[in-house]
Each structure stands twice: as structure tokens, then as C-alpha cells.
């Protein structure tokens, strides 16, 4: 049972008691004075006096360029949004050094058997889950190597779970359930930079020795003290005030693309720009596997298919087996000896 004393923008205050999965009444408040969780006799307090000062956040500011958007035609709305989106890449570019540093940390943790865990609420959480879910088919990674956690759990992927993001202990619980340890990287995603679910998770991650990274679209934010690396692409006010699924969401997706792609490249999941570690889970990826083997080895696609069949569909194994004229098992061993890097295997016998 959760008990909350809330104050609305209309000036009234009230005590609300509800189960943890029924937090909609508390979410309607603009100021939470205190929250406690437990059984009916439990008076333990989780947090006290947490004013939500949204007006100070860049992501909540009003955008003067879109102040009359409701009077524009469809074409004018499209052109306005497109012009606003044009600034996103430049904002991400300002964070290049921090993103690169994060890539190196993530790659190092992957090599040591660690994981990357994203955590966020709403759009931020969904983008983390999306990026994590793309890693297994693209890079043939175990499902648990990159994990996406969202406040409110699986149901929050398709609908709003009211108030789930407002409890730091929920973030701590989710990481504890995934047995986060000092081998792992935990990345807190909160475009506002103040989401309690994310901050609670980062606090827990720091306590267990995990490496912590933060991503926010506000430069000075509450996430920063809890992160070893902070990434802050400031994209400015949204076209619709506070709708961070827009520019902030796009910037978030761009950063996550860079992090996982960069880390996977660093640990040998590509050869040039070819995804030589892909998992052929559908017809398109199966054809792509054949084409990659054919392109690198010079053999016909039909022969590439037979070669892949002999190598259990493993693209890198098939390439090494053919070019080095060894068995699939010997090819796997050569790859293991070179840390999974196909280029290192193919270059090891060449004069430097």
C-alpha cells in the first residue's frame, strides 16, 4: 500500500492511499509532500517534500517559433517541425567526446562479460527497450547483454502507467531484480534529467559498483551528480511544449544508436561496415548473410549458402573457414583467439 500527501495546482491537499499498481490519483498532483510505502501499519517514508520545478527545464519551455502552430496549415506544420528537427544533429555533436568515452567503457565491460542496462520512463524507457531489442538480430548478442528497463514494466511499452516514474525505489528494485554488479554499465535516460525512477536506479548502480552514464536534454540536471559520464544534447524547447517524444526523443535515439553500434564495432561485430555477426532470423537477414559471405570471399551466392549451412549459419565462421581453408571448428578457434575480430584473423598471416 502506498500513501501520498499531495497538493494540486488548485491549492487543495489530500492524503491518497492506493496499491502500488494504482497510482493515477497521485500522478495528477503537481506537488508531492510525502510518500510512504508498506502495509497499513508501516509508516516508513520514501520521500518528502519534492517540488517539481518543471518551469526551469529547457525541455519544458515554450518555443516561440511554434506559438501559433494551431493556426498553421498541415504543410506549414511539417515545415516548422522539419526546421526544428534540423538542429538535433548539431546538439548531439556537442556531446561527441562524452559519447565516445561511454562507447569505450561499454566495450570494455562487454569484453569482461558485463552488460549494458538502459533505464527510463515513458518515451525514454521505450527507446532504451527498442535499442536493446535490436542488438540480438543485428549483432548476434545474447538477449541479456543489452537490457532495456522501463518504469511500469512491460505494460508501459504500449500504455502509460501513471506515476510509475515517480518512485526511486522502483528503479532500485528493477536493477536488483536483474542482479546488477560491478561488471555492468547502467545508463539512466531521462530527457528532463529529474525522473525519480532513473535517479533511484543510478544510486543503486553506484552502490554496487556498476559504471553509470546519464542522458538528459537539459544541461544542468539532477542526474549529473549520480553519473560518471553525462551526455546532454540540449535540443531546446519542443514544438509542442514539454512533448519530449519529439526533438528530445530523436536526440535520445541518435545517442543510443551511437552507443551500441560503436561498442559493437569495437568488440568485433562488424567487418568494415558489414554486420558479419548478424543472426539470420528472417528471410531478409538470411539473404543478407549470403550476400556478405559472397562479397568478402568472392564465391557465388549459392556456394555461400552451402558454406553457411556447413557453419551453422555463422557468417564470420563461414568466411574464415573458406578463406583460411580450415574446418568450421578451427575457424571458430581462430576467431576466439583474435577476440572475435574477423579483420584480425584475416590479417594475422599478412606481412605488416
Number of C-alpha atoms within 10 A of each C-alpha: 15 21 23 22 19 22 18 14 10 8 6 9 15 13 13 14 19 15 12 15 13 16 20 14 14 26 17 14 18 17 19 21 17 16 23 18 20 15 12 10 7 12 12 11 14 14 16 13 12 12 10 12 11 14 11 10 20 22 26 20 17 17 18 11 13 19 12 9 16 9 10 12 10 11 9 12 16 12 12 16 19 11 11 20 18 11 15 20 15 13 17 20 12 14 16 15 11 14 24 15 12 27 21 16 18 28 24 16 20 21 13 11 11 21 24 25 23 27 30 30 31 22 23 28 24 23 26 26 22 16 19 22 16 15 21 18 17 20 20 17 17 11 13 15 16 24 20 21 25 28 31 24 15 12 11 18 19 9 10 15 20 19 20 25 21 21 20 22 21 21 31 19 15 20 21 15 9 12 10 21 20 15 19 26 27 26 27 33 30 31 30 24 24 21 21 23 28 34 29 22 27 28 19 24 26 18 11 15 14 22 23 24 25 27 28 27 29 25 18 13 17 17 28 20 13 21 22 12 19 23 25 26 25 23 25 21 25 25 23 18 16 20 15 25 17 20 25 29 20 16 28 29 17 14 22 20 13 17 20 22 18 19 22 22 18 18 17 22 25 22 17 11 8 15 21 27 25 24 20 19 11 10 9 9 15 16 13 18 27 24 19 20 28 18 15 13 15 12 15 13 17 11 13 24 20 13 23 22 13 15 20 11 20 22 25 28 29 29 26 24 22 17 13 15 11 15 16 22 12 15 23 20 14 22 21 13 12 16 14 20 21 23 16 16 19 16 10 10 9 7 5 5
